[in-house]
Structures are given as C-alpha cells and as structure tokens.
Amino acid sequence: MANEVSLELNGLRRRCDTVVWNHTDAKPLIIIEYKAPTVKLSRRVFDQIVRYNMVLKAPYLIVSNGLTHYCCRVDCQTGEYSFLTAIPTYSNL
C-alpha cells in the first residue's frame, strides 16, 4: 500500500491518495480517494478517481468521505464498472 502516489495524466502531475498493490505481481489493485466529511460524494469526485485509473488500471476503486463509502469493480478492457454493496476483503480480491 502506498499513499500520495504520483502519476502523470495528459502531461499533468496528479496524486492518488492511496494505492493498494497486488502482492504477487506488484500491479495496482485498488485506488482509494478520500474526501472530507463535508464533501458530498458526487459524480465529479468519482470522475477524478476514474481519470487516475486511466493510468493505473486498477480493478477496484473506492471513494470515501469518512461517512459514506463507494466501491466499484472496473473492467479495464471495456471500461465498464459495477458498484459493490460492500468493500471486499483483500483476500477476496
């Protein structure tokens, strides 16, 4: 797991709050974006983490403001995603 992970997207430097790496092949497994409790988790917040994933191609994305949490599974080949009812444990990823 790494915090404040830098990446380059369209020539601009960006920073992911947290990236969880797969321990077997060191590929990104989850990107997590944290917001303050006062920030509503909107489409704009979700779009931010989706842009990061254009570079990292992690199969799971999590967004949280500490009160509400969303997790989705992403098919990086098709770009399709589905929201999960719970955040899976690492061993179930």
C-alpha positions as CSV (number, residue, x, y, z in Angstrom):
1,M,0.0,0.0,0.0
2,A,1.3,3.5,-0.8
3,N,-0.1,6.9,0.0
4,E,0.2,10.1,-2.1
5,V,1.2,8.1,-5.3
6,S,2.2,10.4,-8.1
7,L,1.2,9.8,-11.7
8,E,1.1,11.8,-15.0
9,L,-2.1,12.2,-16.8
10,N,-2.3,14.3,-20.1
11,G,1.0,15.9,-19.3
12,L,-0.1,17.0,-15.8
13,R,1.1,15.6,-12.4
14,R,-1.6,14.1,-10.3
15,R,-1.7,12.4,-6.9
16,C,-3.7,9.4,-5.7
17,D,-4.5,9.3,-2.0
18,T,-3.9,5.6,-1.6
19,V,-3.0,2.7,-4.0
20,V,-3.1,-0.9,-2.8
21,W,-0.8,-3.1,-4.8
22,N,-1.2,-6.8,-5.6
23,H,1.5,-8.6,-3.6
24,T,2.0,-11.2,-6.3
25,D,2.7,-9.1,-9.3
26,A,3.0,-5.5,-7.9
27,K,0.2,-4.2,-10.1
28,P,-2.3,-1.7,-8.8
29,L,-5.3,-3.5,-7.2
30,I,-7.3,-0.6,-5.6
31,I,-7.2,3.1,-5.8
32,I,-8.7,5.0,-2.9
33,E,-9.7,8.6,-2.9
34,Y,-10.5,10.3,0.5
35,K,-12.6,13.5,0.9
36,A,-13.5,15.5,4.0
37,P,-16.8,14.6,5.7
38,T,-18.3,17.8,4.5
39,V,-17.7,16.9,0.8
40,K,-20.6,15.2,-0.9
41,L,-19.5,12.2,-3.0
42,S,-20.7,13.3,-6.4
43,R,-20.1,12.2,-10.0
44,R,-17.3,14.8,-10.1
45,V,-15.4,13.0,-7.2
46,F,-15.9,9.7,-9.0
47,D,-14.7,11.1,-12.3
48,Q,-11.5,12.2,-10.6
49,I,-10.6,8.6,-9.5
50,V,-11.7,7.3,-12.9
51,R,-9.1,9.6,-14.5
52,Y,-6.4,8.3,-12.2
53,N,-7.4,4.8,-13.2
54,M,-6.8,5.6,-16.9
55,V,-3.1,5.5,-15.9
56,L,-3.1,2.8,-13.2
57,K,-5.8,0.4,-14.5
58,A,-6.7,-1.0,-11.1
59,P,-9.7,-3.3,-11.0
60,Y,-11.2,-1.7,-7.9
61,L,-11.9,1.9,-7.0
62,I,-13.0,3.3,-3.6
63,V,-14.2,6.8,-2.7
64,S,-14.9,7.8,0.9
65,N,-15.7,10.9,2.9
66,G,-15.4,9.0,6.2
67,L,-19.2,8.8,6.4
68,T,-20.2,7.3,3.1
69,H,-18.1,4.9,1.1
70,Y,-18.5,3.6,-2.5
71,C,-16.6,0.7,-4.1
72,C,-16.8,-0.4,-7.6
73,R,-15.2,-3.1,-9.8
74,V,-13.8,-2.0,-13.1
75,D,-13.3,-4.0,-16.2
76,C,-10.3,-2.1,-17.6
77,Q,-10.7,-3.8,-21.0
78,T,-14.2,-2.5,-21.6
79,G,-14.3,0.5,-19.2
80,E,-17.5,-0.9,-17.7
81,Y,-17.9,-0.8,-13.9
82,S,-20.3,-2.0,-11.3
83,F,-20.8,-0.8,-7.8
84,L,-20.4,-3.3,-5.0
85,T,-22.6,-3.4,-1.9
86,A,-19.5,-3.7,0.4
87,I,-15.8,-3.2,0.2
88,P,-14.2,-6.7,-0.3
89,T,-11.5,-8.0,2.0
90,Y,-8.1,-8.2,0.5
91,S,-8.2,-12.0,0.3
92,N,-11.4,-11.8,-1.8
93,L,-9.9,-9.5,-4.4
